[in-house]
Amino acid sequence: MSDTYVLIHGAWHTGELLEPVAQAIRAHGHTVHCPTLAGNRPADDRAKSGLTEAVQSIVSYIESNKLKNASLSQLN
C-alpha cells in the first residue's frame, strides 16, 4: 500500500530543495508532493506575504490536486 505525502519546506526555501528526500520516499512506492509556499516562489513579493498566505497556498495546493488522506510533513 502506498501513502501520499506533502513535504512542507521551511522559511526562505522552496519545494525543490526537498526533492532528494522526496525521491528517497518515492523509491519505496509512495507519492510525494513538494509545493513551494506562497511568498517563496520566484515572482512573489515577500514583503506582501506572510504565514496566512503560506498556509492558504498549502490548502489550495491540496484542494487543486485533489489530495485525500495525505500526510503533511514540515522539514527545515
C-alpha positions in Angstrom: 0.0 0.0 0.0 1.4 3.4 -0.9 0.9 6.6 1.0 0.8 10.2 -0.1 3.0 12.8 1.5 3.1 16.6 1.2 6.5 17.9 2.3 6.5 21.5 3.5 9.7 23.5 3.4 10.8 26.0 6.0 11.1 29.8 5.6 13.1 31.1 2.7 13.3 27.7 1.0 11.4 26.1 -1.9 9.9 22.7 -2.5 12.7 21.9 -5.0 15.1 21.7 -2.0 13.1 18.7 -0.7 13.3 16.7 -3.9 16.2 14.5 -2.6 14.1 13.5 0.4 11.0 13.0 -1.9 13.0 10.8 -4.3 14.0 8.5 -1.4 10.4 8.2 -0.3 9.2 7.7 -3.8 11.7 4.9 -4.2 9.6 3.0 -1.6 6.5 3.3 -3.8 4.9 6.4 -2.2 3.5 9.5 -3.8 5.3 12.7 -2.7 4.5 16.4 -3.4 6.9 19.3 -2.7 5.0 22.5 -3.3 6.6 25.9 -2.9 4.7 28.1 -0.5 3.3 31.5 -1.3 6.0 34.1 -0.6 8.8 31.8 -1.6 8.0 31.5 -5.3 10.3 33.4 -7.7 7.7 36.0 -8.7 6.3 36.5 -5.1 6.8 39.7 -3.2 7.9 38.5 0.3 7.0 41.9 1.8 3.4 41.2 0.9 3.2 37.5 2.0 3.1 36.1 5.5 2.0 33.0 7.3 -1.6 33.3 6.3 -0.8 33.3 2.6 1.7 30.4 3.0 -0.9 28.3 4.8 -3.6 29.2 2.2 -1.2 28.2 -0.6 -0.9 24.7 1.1 -4.7 24.4 1.3 -5.1 25.5 -2.3 -2.4 23.0 -3.4 -4.1 20.1 -1.6 -7.5 21.1 -3.0 -6.4 21.7 -6.6 -4.5 18.3 -6.6 -7.5 16.6 -5.0 -5.3 15.0 -2.4 -7.0 12.9 0.2 -5.6 11.2 3.3 -2.2 12.8 2.7 0.4 13.2 5.5 1.9 16.6 5.9 5.5 16.9 7.0 7.3 20.1 7.7 11.0 19.9 7.1 13.6 22.6 7.7 
